[in-house]
Amino acid sequence: MNVDTVARAAQTPDEPMPHVELGMKDDEYQRVKEILGRRPTSSELAIYSVMWSEHCSYKSSKVHLRQFGTKAPKSDALLVGMGENAGVVDIGDGWAATFKIESHNHPSYVEPHQGAATGVGGIVRDIMSMGARPVAVMDSLRFGAIDAPDTRRVLPGVVEGISSYGNCLGLPNIGGEVAFDDCYIGNPLVNALCVGLLRKDQIKLATAPGPGNKVVLFGALTGPDGIGGASVLASATFEEESHAKRPSVQVGDPFMEKLLIECCLELFAADVVVGIQDLGAAGVSCATTELAAKGTGGMDVRLDLVPLRDPTLRPEEILMSESQERMMAVVTPEDIPAFMAICEKWDIPATVIGEVTDTGRLVMTWHGETIVDIPPGTAADEGPVYERPYHEPAGQAALNSDDPAALDRPSGPEELRATLLKVLGSPNIASKEWVTGQYDRYVRGNTVLAQPADAGVLRVGEAMPGATETNRGIALATDGNGRYARLDPYAGAQLALSESYRNVAVTGARPLAVTNCLNFGSPEDPEVMWQFAEAVRGLADACKALGVPVTGGNVSFYNQTGTVAINPTPVVGVLGVLDDVRRRVPSGFTGEGHRVILLGETADEFGGSAWAQVAHGHLGGLPPQVRLDAERALAGVLAEASARGLLTGSHDVSDGGLAVALAEACLARGVGCAVTLPGEDPFVDMFSESTARALVTVSAETYDAFAALCATSEVACTTLGTTTGDAMLTIDGLAPIPVEELRETYEATLPAIFG
């Protein structure tokens, strides 16, 4: 095979290179030539093109993302922050949790099953590379209108891909979201989260220190699937002809990944790994440049030693391949025999392909010929940084002035009752059991709460065989509302954080840290860039106010079909800790005779609301007011009440308002309630989406102590009524609704479309 060597590149400076075809701008290509002092070889061009892609380099978002660092609140719990494969937080008793969320949007549109499956596989490997055992996954999904042909094609494949990969790995899927909106037709969002557990003194990092240490590639063989996959698909405007990019979608093998997990854990336990990196987007290009850049600065690699599934692959293709289930480790020479023996035990192919150096150069050879000779940091850390122009969208003021207060509102008991059922059965509110029922929520036996609870909760105590037992638990939630963010991206990002923070809090957990997946249209569109800049600013400000640092995440740009961008959709994941998981608060109503209490205050707020969308197809006005101080006070009450055993049940109040919260609380266990609305306007009481509110139940014996706690914390506490044994939702002034009727309405929507 004829290859483009460094010597040949120096002798042919004017030979044209396909940089444009690889997504590289002319000025970026010129900068590469300046760095190298010559034209790049085809292999070097492959490295720079994928490493400088939007997906890998964050070149349009870096200038804004820095706020997550400059505004970061002080956190004693934060052990590893942004810049590594995943963040790590101290959860007590010597334990740490690592978690992260990432997107696999465009691959999931092109090939739904494999795109979603490999999204799960990729985020799991990020968690593995921190030295942790992955213990659970979550997913945040958005599709076009529920009855659109595109949705009927994409959604079943995405759900099947998530289910098959996660179930085969033996990881419970404990939560997430499924939402529908016309703006996602042709561009679904598939955001996958994974959480892992490890001892706090066993964290691994992506670094290659120590000249003479060996570089080992282990896991699946490298093939042609996914060449330029995530880095290419996620770094360009998405058109209908993207179906032609089907070969760019990675193909996953969850059984190999399961072996890889167990192999890595044994390698970590044997202490034979100096540094480790997963191979995700940009494959070998990313792993080698990032490890070398964070180590002693250099690495020599024999690319012809990479084990191939297809022997016809050229060096450039090997470098760009995103074949799944692969890892790269740095190992001392004396530990190589033990490392290889463990890999052989788990039937994991492993090959020494290089060596760490202190030359400051990443040098790769192909059958003795040098084909790459670059400073690794220039590819990994010194890509282009753009300060994209941005301005408020032309129609933003008109959108915000279109106040939903002008819409016709239901009046009278019959209309209110009918509206409740209509909202409850709408696609974004209705049961997602058709989706979540395909996931194993309880495998491994440590799941305490899972869908449809507000947050997933896991028991830590039995996560690692042989580890000291603990009663600690962790809670996780993801949330986002593109409608809110379209109305006000600054507030919309804060509202996403508020809801996720609140969902963790209603379990009794103390929110600790944040990960995020920021889904937007093209950064080259100044209106989209304004939405992004405002969302990042809003999220950074809110994290500071709530005292929860951002530990890492993902930016997904170019989420648009042609010139039509999706609604700005920042998805925020929050992780919290329970000192004693046995004290977690169950979701919904748990028995009769309990006092039903609304925490927080309700205002007339319907911008971006479920009611406005369902009843009128309306999007306009302003989203609900952000109340960060109230959210923090509410979370404090819920955590203290949980620790003291004062609560018998809880549910957050968000989409669809109090009416939906009451209905879902009844549906949790078939327990009814009889309540009186507290305000003067039943419609506002039932459907407003005011923030910093939760629905809780307490026993008669604990009511006084709980009311006193709320008073001390200055959290409004309004008793609405009691739970009942008649399996009826009874709101004073409305005809009672049998829980069975609620269930029929709630559970019929998705099966009616998807079978």
C-alpha positions in Angstrom: 0.0 0.0 0.0 1.4 3.4 -1.0 1.3 5.9 1.9 1.9 9.6 2.2 5.0 9.9 4.4 6.4 12.9 6.2 9.4 12.9 3.9 7.1 12.9 0.8 5.0 15.7 2.3 8.1 17.9 2.8 9.0 17.2 -0.9 5.5 18.0 -2.3 4.4 21.2 -0.6 1.9 22.1 -3.2 0.1 18.8 -3.5 -3.6 19.5 -2.9 -5.2 17.8 0.1 -8.9 17.1 0.7 -9.2 19.2 3.8 -12.6 20.7 2.7 -14.1 17.2 2.2 -12.9 16.4 5.8 -14.8 19.5 7.2 -11.7 21.7 7.6 -11.9 25.4 6.6 -9.2 26.9 4.4 -7.7 29.0 7.2 -7.7 26.0 9.5 -5.7 24.1 6.9 -3.3 26.9 6.6 -2.8 26.9 10.3 -1.9 23.2 10.3 0.7 23.9 7.6 2.2 26.7 9.8 2.3 24.4 12.8 4.1 21.7 10.9 6.2 23.9 8.6 5.0 21.9 5.6 1.8 20.4 4.3 0.4 17.6 6.4 0.5 14.0 5.4 -2.9 12.4 4.7 -2.6 10.7 8.1 -1.8 14.0 9.9 -4.7 15.7 8.0 -7.0 12.9 9.3 -5.9 13.6 12.9 -6.3 17.3 12.7 -9.6 17.2 10.8 -11.3 15.0 13.4 -9.6 16.6 16.5 -10.4 20.1 15.3 -14.0 19.2 14.4 -16.8 21.0 16.3 -17.6 17.8 18.1 -14.1 17.2 19.5 -12.6 20.7 19.9 -15.6 22.8 21.1 -14.2 25.5 18.9 -17.4 27.6 18.8 -18.4 27.0 22.4 -15.1 27.2 24.4 -15.3 31.0 24.9 -18.7 30.5 26.6 -18.1 27.3 28.4 -15.3 28.9 30.4 -18.0 30.4 32.6 -18.6 27.0 34.2 -15.1 27.3 35.6 -14.9 31.1 36.4 -18.4 31.1 38.1 -18.0 27.7 39.7 -19.2 27.5 43.3 -16.8 26.1 45.9 -17.5 22.4 46.4 -15.7 20.2 48.8 -17.3 17.2 47.1 -15.7 17.9 43.7 -12.8 15.5 43.1 -12.5 15.7 39.3 -14.0 18.5 37.2 -14.2 19.6 33.6 -11.5 18.4 31.2 -11.4 14.7 32.0 -13.6 12.0 30.5 -16.2 12.5 33.3 -16.5 14.4 36.6 -16.1 12.7 39.9 -17.7 13.7 43.3 -17.1 12.5 46.8 -20.3 11.0 48.2 -19.0 10.0 51.6 -17.8 6.9 53.4 -14.8 6.7 51.1 -17.0 6.4 48.0 -17.0 8.6 44.8 -19.5 8.8 42.0 -18.6 9.7 38.4 -21.3 10.7 35.9 -21.6 12.3 32.5 -24.1 12.9 29.7 -23.4 13.0 25.9 -25.3 13.2 22.7 -25.6 10.8 19.8 -28.2 12.8 17.9 -27.2 12.6 14.2 -26.1 9.0 14.2 -29.4 8.1 15.8 -31.3 9.7 13.0 -29.2 8.0 10.3 -29.4 4.5 11.8 -31.6 4.7 14.9 -30.7 1.3 16.5 -27.0 1.5 16.2 -26.8 5.2 16.7 -28.6 5.0 20.0 -26.9 1.7 21.1 -23.4 3.1 20.5 -24.3 6.3 22.3 -24.9 4.2 25.4 -21.7 2.2 24.8 -19.6 5.4 24.4 -20.8 7.1 27.6 -20.3 3.8 29.5 -16.6 3.7 28.4 -16.2 7.4 29.6 -17.2 6.2 33.0 -14.9 3.1 32.8 -12.0 5.3 31.9 -12.3 7.1 35.3 -11.6 3.8 37.1 -15.2 3.2 38.0 -17.7 0.4 37.7 -20.7 1.7 35.6 -23.8 1.0 37.7 -26.7 2.7 35.8 -27.7 4.6 32.6 -30.3 7.1 31.8 -31.5 8.7 28.5 -33.0 12.0 27.5 -34.9 11.6 24.2 -36.7 14.1 21.9 -38.5 13.3 18.7 -40.8 15.0 16.2 -44.6 15.0 16.5 -45.7 11.6 17.9 -47.7 10.7 14.8 -45.1 11.9 12.2 -43.7 9.2 9.9 -40.2 10.3 10.8 -41.0 9.6 14.5 -42.5 6.3 13.8 -39.3 5.3 12.0 -36.8 6.7 14.5 -38.3 6.2 18.0 -38.7 2.4 18.0 -35.2 1.9 16.7 -33.7 4.3 19.2 -35.5 2.7 22.1 -34.6 -0.8 20.9 -30.9 0.3 20.6 -30.8 1.7 24.1 -32.6 -1.3 25.5 -30.6 -4.0 23.8 -27.2 -2.4 24.6 -28.0 -1.5 28.2 -29.8 -4.7 29.0 -26.9 -6.8 27.5 -24.4 -4.9 29.7 -26.5 -5.6 32.7 -27.0 -1.9 33.6 -30.3 -0.7 34.9 -31.9 2.2 33.1 -33.2 4.3 36.0 -34.6 7.5 34.5 -34.6 10.1 31.8 -37.2 11.8 29.6 -39.1 11.3 26.4 -40.6 14.4 24.7 -42.2 15.3 21.3 -42.2 18.5 19.3 -42.4 19.4 15.7 -39.0 21.0 15.8 -37.2 17.7 16.3 -38.7 16.1 13.1 -35.6 15.1 11.1 -33.3 15.8 14.1 -34.1 13.7 17.2 -32.1 14.2 20.3 -30.6 11.1 21.9 -28.6 12.1 25.0 -27.2 9.2 27.1 -26.0 9.4 30.7 -24.0 6.9 32.7 -23.1 6.9 36.4 -20.3 4.8 38.0 -19.0 4.1 41.5 -15.5 3.8 42.7 -13.4 4.3 45.8 -12.3 7.9 46.0 -8.6 6.9 46.1 -8.8 4.9 43.0 -9.5 7.5 40.3 -7.9 7.0 36.9 -7.0 9.8 34.5 -6.3 10.1 30.8 -2.6 10.7 30.9 0.6 9.2 29.5 3.4 9.8 31.9 6.8 8.1 32.1 9.1 7.7 29.0 9.5 4.1 28.3 6.0 3.1 29.4 4.1 1.1 26.9 0.9 2.1 25.0 -1.6 -0.8 24.7 -4.7 -0.8 22.5 -7.2 -3.4 23.8 -10.8 -4.4 23.1 -12.5 -4.9 19.8 -10.7 -5.0 16.5 -10.6 -1.8 14.3 -12.9 -1.9 11.3 -14.3 0.5 8.7 -17.5 1.2 10.6 -17.8 4.6 12.0 -14.9 6.2 10.1 -15.3 9.8 11.0 -18.7 8.9 12.5 -19.5 11.1 15.5 -16.9 13.7 14.7 -18.2 14.2 11.2 -21.9 13.7 11.7 -22.1 16.0 14.6 -20.0 18.8 13.1 -21.9 19.8 10.0 -25.4 20.9 9.0 -27.7 18.0 8.9 -29.5 17.4 5.6 -31.9 14.8 4.3 -29.2 13.3 2.3 -27.5 12.4 5.6 -29.0 8.9 5.0 -26.0 8.5 2.6 -23.8 8.8 5.7 -25.1 5.5 7.0 -21.6 3.9 6.9 -20.4 6.6 9.3 -22.6 5.2 12.0 -20.7 3.0 14.5 -21.7 -0.6 15.1 -21.8 -1.8 18.7 -21.2 -5.1 20.4 -22.5 -5.0 24.0 -21.2 -8.4 24.8 -17.6 -7.3 24.0 -18.2 -4.2 26.1 -19.4 -6.2 29.1 -16.2 -8.2 28.9 -14.2 -5.0 28.6 -15.9 -3.6 31.7 -14.9 -6.6 33.8 -11.4 -6.7 32.3 -10.8 -3.0 33.1 -12.0 -3.4 36.7 -9.6 -6.3 37.2 -6.8 -4.3 35.6 -7.5 -1.4 38.0 -7.6 -3.7 41.0 -4.3 -5.2 40.0 -2.9 -1.6 39.7 -1.3 -2.2 36.3 -2.7 0.9 34.6 -0.8 4.2 34.7 -3.2 6.1 32.4 -6.3 5.2 30.4 -8.5 6.6 27.7 -11.5 5.2 25.9 -11.7 5.3 22.1 -14.9 7.2 21.2 -15.2 10.1 18.7 -12.0 10.4 16.6 -10.8 6.9 17.7 -7.0 6.4 17.7 -6.5 10.0 16.8 -8.1 11.2 19.9 -6.7 8.6 22.3 -3.1 9.1 21.2 -3.1 12.9 21.0 -4.9 13.4 24.3 -2.9 10.9 26.2 0.4 12.2 24.9 -0.6 15.9 25.5 -1.5 15.2 29.1 1.6 13.1 29.8 5.3 13.8 29.3 4.6 15.2 25.9 5.5 12.5 23.4 4.5 9.1 22.0 5.9 6.8 19.4 3.2 4.6 17.7 3.5 1.8 15.2 0.1 2.2 13.4 0.6 -1.0 11.4 0.4 -3.0 14.7 -3.3 -1.9 15.3 -5.3 -5.2 15.1 -7.7 -4.8 12.1 -11.0 -6.4 11.3 -10.5 -5.3 7.7 -6.9 -5.7 6.5 -7.4 -3.3 3.6 -7.8 -0.2 5.8 -5.4 2.6 5.1 -3.6 4.5 7.9 -6.0 7.5 7.5 -9.0 5.2 8.0 -7.5 3.5 11.0 -6.9 6.9 12.6 -10.5 8.1 11.9 -12.3 4.8 12.6 -14.7 5.0 15.5 -15.1 1.3 15.9 -16.6 0.6 19.3 -15.5 -1.2 22.5 -11.9 -0.1 22.4 -9.6 1.3 25.1 -6.0 2.6 25.3 -3.9 2.2 28.3 -0.4 3.3 29.4 1.4 0.5 31.2 4.9 0.2 32.7 7.1 -2.4 31.0 7.2 -4.6 34.1 3.4 -4.7 34.3 2.9 -5.7 30.7 2.9 -9.5 31.4 0.2 -9.1 34.1 -1.8 -6.7 32.0 -1.8 -9.1 29.0 -2.7 -12.1 31.2 -5.8 -10.3 32.6 -6.9 -9.4 29.0 -6.4 -12.9 27.9 -8.5 -14.2 30.8 -11.4 -12.0 29.6 -10.8 -12.9 26.0 -9.9 -9.3 25.2 -7.5 -8.7 22.3 -4.6 -6.5 23.5 -1.6 -5.2 21.6 1.4 -3.0 22.5 1.4 -0.4 19.7 3.7 2.2 21.0 5.8 3.8 23.8 5.7 7.0 25.8 8.5 9.5 25.1 9.6 12.9 26.3 10.2 14.3 22.8 7.1 16.5 22.7 6.2 14.8 19.4 3.6 12.2 18.4 5.3 10.1 15.9 3.5 7.3 14.0 5.1 4.9 11.6 3.6 2.5 9.0 5.8 -0.5 8.1 8.9 1.6 9.0 7.8 4.8 7.2 7.1 7.9 9.3 3.5 9.1 8.5 2.8 11.3 11.5 5.2 13.7 13.3 3.2 16.4 15.2 3.2 18.2 18.5 0.2 16.3 20.1 -1.1 19.3 22.0 -1.7 21.2 18.8 -4.3 18.6 17.9 -5.7 17.9 21.3 -5.7 21.3 23.0 -4.8 24.0 20.6 -7.4 23.9 17.9 -9.2 26.9 16.6 -11.3 29.0 19.0 -14.0 31.1 17.4 -15.9 34.0 18.9 -18.9 33.6 16.7 -21.1 36.7 16.2 -24.5 36.5 17.9 -27.6 38.5 18.2 -31.1 38.1 19.5 -33.4 36.4 16.9 -35.4 38.8 14.8 -38.7 37.5 16.1 -37.8 37.1 19.7 -39.6 40.3 20.9 -42.8 39.3 19.0 -42.6 35.8 20.5 -42.3 37.1 24.0 -45.2 39.6 23.6 -47.5 36.8 22.5 -48.8 36.3 26.0 -50.8 33.1 26.7 -53.0 35.2 29.0 -55.0 36.1 25.9 -55.9 32.5 25.3 -59.3 31.1 26.1 -59.2 29.3 29.5 -61.5 26.5 30.6 -64.1 27.5 33.2 -66.5 25.5 35.2 -66.1 22.0 36.6 -66.8 20.1 33.4 -64.3 22.0 31.3 -61.6 21.8 34.0 -62.1 18.1 34.4 -61.9 17.6 30.6 -58.8 19.7 30.4 -57.1 17.7 33.1 -57.7 14.5 31.2 -56.6 16.1 27.9 -53.4 17.3 29.3 -52.7 14.0 31.2 -53.1 12.1 27.9 -51.0 14.4 25.8 -47.8 12.9 24.4 -45.4 14.9 26.6 -47.2 14.1 29.8 -48.6 10.6 29.2 -47.0 7.5 30.5 -43.7 6.5 28.8 -44.1 2.9 29.9 -44.1 1.8 26.3 -40.5 3.1 26.2 -39.2 2.4 29.7 -40.9 -1.0 29.9 -38.3 -2.2 27.3 -35.5 -1.3 29.7 -34.4 -3.4 32.7 -34.7 -1.0 35.6 -33.7 -3.4 38.4 -30.8 -5.6 37.1 -27.9 -5.8 39.6 -30.4 -5.4 42.5 -29.3 -1.9 43.6 -32.1 0.2 42.1 -34.2 1.8 44.8 -36.3 4.2 42.6 -36.6 4.2 38.8 -39.1 5.5 36.1 -41.7 6.8 36.5 -40.3 8.2 39.8 -39.0 11.8 39.5 -35.4 10.6 39.9 -33.5 7.4 39.8 -32.0 6.2 43.2 -29.3 3.6 43.6 -28.0 1.8 46.7 -24.2 2.2 46.9 -23.6 -0.5 49.5 -23.3 -3.5 47.3 -21.9 -1.8 44.2 -18.4 -3.3 44.5 -17.8 -6.8 45.7 -15.6 -6.9 48.9 -16.1 -3.1 49.5 -17.1 -1.8 52.9 -20.9 -1.8 53.2 -22.6 1.6 53.4 -26.2 2.7 53.5 -25.5 5.6 51.2 -27.5 6.2 48.0 -27.2 8.4 45.0 -30.1 10.1 43.1 -30.0 11.2 39.5 -32.4 13.1 37.2 -32.2 14.7 33.8 -34.5 17.5 32.6 -34.8 20.0 29.8 -37.6 22.0 28.2 -36.9 23.4 24.7 -40.2 25.4 24.8 -39.0 27.3 27.8 -35.6 27.8 26.3 -37.1 29.1 23.0 -38.9 31.8 24.9 -35.9 32.7 27.0 -32.7 30.7 26.7 -31.1 32.3 29.8 -34.1 31.4 32.0 -34.8 28.1 30.1 -31.4 26.7 31.0 -32.0 27.7 34.6 -35.4 26.1 34.6 -33.9 22.9 33.3 -31.4 22.9 36.2 -34.2 23.8 38.6 -36.4 20.9 37.6 -33.6 18.4 37.7 -32.3 19.7 41.0 -35.9 19.5 42.4 -36.5 16.0 41.1 -33.4 14.9 42.9 -34.5 16.8 46.0 -38.0 15.2 46.2 -36.3 11.8 46.8 -34.7 13.3 49.9 -31.2 13.5 48.4 -28.9 16.6 48.6 -28.0 17.8 45.1 -24.2 17.8 44.7 -23.2 18.3 41.1 -24.2 18.9 37.5 -23.6 17.5 34.0 -25.1 18.9 30.9 -25.8 18.2 27.2 -26.3 21.4 25.3 -28.3 20.8 22.1 -28.5 23.7 19.6 -28.6 24.5 15.9 -25.7 25.8 13.8 -23.2 28.0 15.6 -22.6 29.8 12.3 -26.1 31.2 12.7 -25.9 34.3 14.9 -29.4 33.8 16.3 -28.6 30.2 17.4 -25.3 31.4 18.8 -27.2 34.0 20.9 -29.4 31.2 22.2 -26.4 29.2 23.1 -24.5 32.1 24.8 -27.6 33.0 26.9 -28.2 29.4 27.9 -24.6 28.9 29.1 -24.6 32.2 30.9 -27.9 31.3 32.6 -26.8 27.8 33.6 -23.5 29.0 35.0 -25.2 31.7 37.0 -27.8 29.2 38.3 -25.1 26.6 39.3 -23.3 29.3 41.3 -26.6 30.3 43.0 -27.5 26.7 43.9 -24.0 25.7 44.9 -23.7 22.8 42.4 -20.6 22.8 40.1 -20.7 21.6 36.5 -18.4 18.5 36.3 -18.5 18.1 32.5 -20.8 17.5 29.7 -21.2 17.8 26.0 -22.1 20.4 23.3 -24.1 19.3 20.3 -24.3 21.8 17.5 -25.8 21.6 14.0 -29.1 20.1 15.2 -31.1 21.4 12.3 -32.5 20.2 9.1 -31.6 22.6 6.3 -31.9 26.1 7.8 -34.5 25.1 10.4 -32.9 24.7 13.9 -34.4 22.8 16.8 -35.6 24.7 19.8 -32.5 25.4 22.0 -32.5 22.3 24.3 -30.1 22.4 27.2 -30.5 19.1 29.1 -29.2 19.1 32.6 -28.4 16.1 34.8 -28.1 16.5 38.6 -26.5 14.0 41.0 -27.4 14.0 44.7 -26.5 11.9 47.7 -28.6 10.3 50.4 -26.7 9.6 53.6 -29.1 6.7 54.3 -30.9 5.3 51.3 -33.4 3.6 53.6 -34.7 7.1 54.3 -35.5 8.0 50.6 -38.9 9.3 50.0 -41.2 7.1 47.8 -42.8 8.7 44.8 -46.5 9.5 44.8 -49.2 8.6 47.4 -48.3 5.6 49.5 -51.4 5.0 51.6 -54.7 6.5 52.8 -55.2 9.0 55.6 -52.0 11.0 54.8 -52.1 14.8 54.7 -51.6 16.1 51.1 -49.4 19.3 51.2 -48.3 21.7 48.5 -44.9 23.3 49.1 -44.1 26.6 47.4 -46.2 29.4 45.9 -48.3 29.4 42.7 -48.6 32.3 40.3 -50.4 32.8 36.9 -47.6 31.5 34.7 -48.4 29.7 31.4 -45.7 30.7 28.9 -44.4 27.5 27.3 -46.8 25.5 29.4 -48.2 22.1 28.7 -51.7 23.5 28.8 -50.9 26.2 26.2 -49.4 23.6 23.9 -52.1 21.0 24.3 -55.2 23.3 24.3 -54.0 25.8 21.8 -50.8 24.7 20.1 -49.4 27.9 21.4 -45.8 28.9 22.2 -45.3 32.5 23.4 -44.9 34.9 26.3 -42.3 34.2 29.0 -41.5 31.0 30.8 -42.2 30.6 34.5 -40.2 32.8 36.8 -36.9 31.3 38.0 -36.8 31.1 41.8 -33.4 29.8 42.7 -33.4 30.8 46.4 -36.8 29.1 46.7 -35.5 26.0 45.0 -32.6 25.8 47.4 -34.8 26.3 50.4 -37.3 23.7 49.2 -34.4 21.2 48.6 -33.2 21.8 52.2 -36.6 21.1 53.6 -37.0 17.9 51.6 -33.6 16.6 52.6 -34.1 17.4 56.3 -37.6 15.9 56.3 -36.4 12.8 54.6 -33.5 12.4 57.1 -36.0 12.7 60.0 -38.6 10.4 58.5 -41.3 13.0 58.3 -42.5 12.3 54.7 -44.6 9.4 53.4 -44.5 10.4 49.7 -43.5 13.1 47.3 -43.8 14.4 43.7 -42.4 17.4 42.0 -44.8 19.9 40.4 -43.7 20.9 36.9 -45.1 20.1 33.5 -48.9 20.3 33.6 -48.9 21.8 37.0 -50.5 20.7 40.2 -53.4 18.8 38.4 -50.9 16.5 36.7 -48.9 16.1 39.9 -52.0 15.0 41.8 -53.0 12.6 39.0 -49.6 11.0 38.8 -49.3 10.7 42.5 -52.6 8.8 42.5 -51.5 6.6 39.7 -48.2 5.6 41.5 -50.1 3.0 43.7 -53.8 3.5 42.9 -54.3 5.6 46.0 -56.9 8.4 45.8 -57.1 11.8 47.4 -59.6 14.5 48.3 -58.3 18.0 48.0 -59.4 21.6 47.9 -57.6 24.1 45.7 -56.0 26.9 47.7 -56.4 29.9 45.4 -59.2 32.0 43.9 -58.8 30.7 40.3 -59.1 26.9 40.0 -57.5 27.0 36.5 -54.4 28.7 37.7 -54.2 26.4 40.8 -54.5 23.3 38.6 -52.3 24.1 35.5 -49.8 26.8 36.4 -46.2 25.7 36.0 -44.7 28.0 38.7 -41.4 26.6 39.9 -40.0 25.6 43.3 -43.0 23.6 44.2 -43.5 20.0 45.3 -46.4 17.8 46.4 -45.7 15.8 49.6 -47.7 13.6 52.0 -47.1 13.3 55.8 -48.8 11.3 58.5 -51.0 12.9 61.1 -48.2 12.2 63.6 -45.5 14.0 61.8 -47.5 16.9 60.4 -46.7 19.4 63.2 -43.0 18.7 63.0 -43.0 19.1 59.2 -45.0 22.3 59.3 -42.6 23.7 61.9 -39.7 22.8 59.6 -41.3 24.6 56.6 -42.0 27.7 58.7 -38.4 27.8 60.0 -37.1 27.4 56.4 -39.6 30.0 55.0 -41.1 27.5 52.6 -44.9 27.9 52.0 -46.7 24.9 53.2 -50.4 24.6 52.2 -52.5 21.6 53.3 -54.8 20.6 50.4 -56.5 17.5 51.9 -55.9 13.9 52.5 -55.3 10.6 50.7 -58.2 8.3 50.5 -59.0 4.6 50.0 -61.6 5.1 47.3 -59.2 5.2 44.3 -60.7 8.5 43.2 -59.1 11.9 42.4 -61.5 14.3 44.0 -60.8 18.0 43.6 -63.4 20.1 45.4 -65.8 21.5 42.9 -65.1 19.0 40.1 -66.7 15.6 39.6 -64.4 12.9 41.0 -62.3 11.1 38.5 -61.7 7.4 39.1 -58.0 6.4 39.2 -58.8 3.8 36.6 -60.0 6.5 34.2 -56.8 8.5 34.9 -54.8 5.3 34.1 -56.7 4.6 30.9 -56.1 8.1 29.7 -52.4 8.2 30.9 -51.4 4.9 29.4 -53.1 4.8 26.1 -51.2 7.5 24.1 -47.9 5.8 23.1 -49.4 2.3 22.5 -52.0 3.8 20.2 -49.2 5.1 17.9 -46.5 2.5 18.3 -48.5 -0.6 18.9 
